[in-house]
Amino acid sequence: MSHEQLWAPWRLGYIVGSNPPPEAPAAQPDWLPGADQDCFLCRAAAETDDRRNLVASRGRHTLVVLNRYPYNNGHLLVAPLQHRAALDQLTAELQLEMIQTIARLTGVLSHVVKAEGFNVGLNLGKVAGAGVPGHLHWHIVPRWVGDTNFMPVLSDVNVIPQSLEALLDLLQPALNAK
């Protein structure tokens, strides 16, 4: 039996009574040096349509993206703007911005989605579980007391009650506040 994700984003839209905005055509990406055009993180860094790419925030050297296949509501990815596969390819300035961004995100998620804890991790290399082994990215997964229920136990399914777009709408004002 394989583990499945059960999306129920309609719940929040039904409660709030909102309709999704129409999608605009994508502009031509402005690829960064060394970008991999097949990499979704490089594409998010190169394109200006942050909503389409689920970009929650941009730093000087970093990018915060919602995970399209989250382990839990609020699952974020923090990545360098440039395509880098190894930790020794990061400058000291970029390393500092990465850890500062992760620290800031845990505070924002604690406030916005009321997270009570976090799993923060990096899968370095394909054999270590990296889904995008060529572009480093840290996972931030919010956790709550009792965030597992009968669904994963009985049917190997997670229920994610909020759409990615609704989460993006909640996070962006907090992340982009100066």
N, C-alpha and C positions, 0 to 999 in steps of 0.2 A: 504494500500500500504506500503510495507517495503522499507527501504532505502538500496540501493545497491552500490557497489563499481565497477567502470568501470576501469579496468586496460588497459593502453595503452603503456606498456613499449617498445613495438616494435618501437615506434617513435624514441627514443634515439638511439637504436641499428642500426636502418636504417640510421640515420643521421651520426653517428660515423663510421658505417661499421664494427662493431665488432661481433665476434661469442663467445658464452659462452664456458668456459673450460669444459672438461669432468669431471663428478663427480667421485671421488675416494671412495672406500668403507670406511665406518666409522671404526675407531679403537675402541677397548674396552674402555668405559669410566672409568675414575679414580674418582669415586664418593667421594665427600667430606663428612665428618661426618654429619649425620642428613639429608642427601639429600633425596628428594623424587624422585624416578626413573621415575615417571610419569610426573614430572614437567619439562617443556621445558627450564626454566631458570637454574635449577639444571643440566640438561643435557648439556646445553651450557657451564656451569662452569666446568663440568667434562670432556668434550671432547676437543681434540686439533684441530679439524677441524673448525676453526672459520668461514670460508666462508660458509660452510654448515649450521652452526647454526646462521649465520648473526650477528656474534659478531664483533662489530666495534672497541672495545677497552677493555682492561682489566686493572684494577688497583690492588693495593695490596689486597683490600677487596671488590672490586666492578667489575661490568660487565656492558658494554654498548651494547645493542642489538637493531637491527632494528626491528620495529614492523612489523610482517608479514601481518597485516591487518590495514594499516595506515589510520589515519583520514586525513592526508595531507602528501605531499612529505617531507621526512626527519624526520618522526615521530620515535623517539627513546625511548627506555626503559632503565632506570638506576636501577640496582638491586644489592643487596649484593650477593656475591658469595655463601654464605651459605643460606640455606632455613630458612627464618625467616618470621613469620606471623604478628608480632606486633612491633610497634615502640619501646616499652620498652625492646625488645630483642636485640636492637642494642647498641653496645658500643659507647662511646663518640668518639673514633677514627674512627669508621665506619660512624657515623653520619656526622662527619667533612668531610670525604672523599666523602660521597654521595653529600653533598651540594657543595663542591668544584668541583666535576665532573659535576654536573648540570650547575654550573656557566661557567665552561670551554666549555661545549657543546653548550651553547647558543652563546658564542663567535665564536666557530668554525662554527656553522650553519649559523650565520650572515654572515660570510666570504664566506663559500663554496656554500651555496644555496641562499645566499642573503636574508635570512629571515629578516623581518622588525619588528617582534614581536613573542611572544611565549605564548602558554598555557602550564603551568607546573603544574602537579597535581598527586595526589596519591589517589587511591580508596582503602580505608582501610576496608576490610571485604566484604563478598559476598553481603550483603544487600546494601552496598554503591556502588556496581557496579564493584567490583574487579573480573576480569576474572580468575585470579590465586590467590585466597584468601590466600593460604598458603605461598606465596613467595612475599614479598613486592617488589614493583617496581614503580618508578616514570615515568610518561609520559612527554616527551618534544615534543610538537607539534609546528613546525614552522608556522608562519602566515605571510601573505602579504596583503597589501591594495588591496581590490577587489578580495580576493582569493575565494570568492563564485561567481558563475556565473549562467547562466540559467539552467544548467544541474540539480543541486539539486532542483531548484525551480519547473521546469517543469516535471522532471521524477524521482526525489528523488534518484539521482545517483551522486557520486563523480567521477571525472576523475583524476587519478594519472598518470602523464606522464612519469615517470621514473621507471625502474625496480629496485628492491631491490639490485641486484648485482651491477648495475651501481652506485647507491648511495653509496654502501659499498666501491667501488673503489675510489670514490671521498673523502669519509670521512676518511678512514684508514690512509692515509699519513699525514693528518692534525692532527688526534688524536694521532698518534703514534710518532709524532715529539717530540724530547726532547728539 
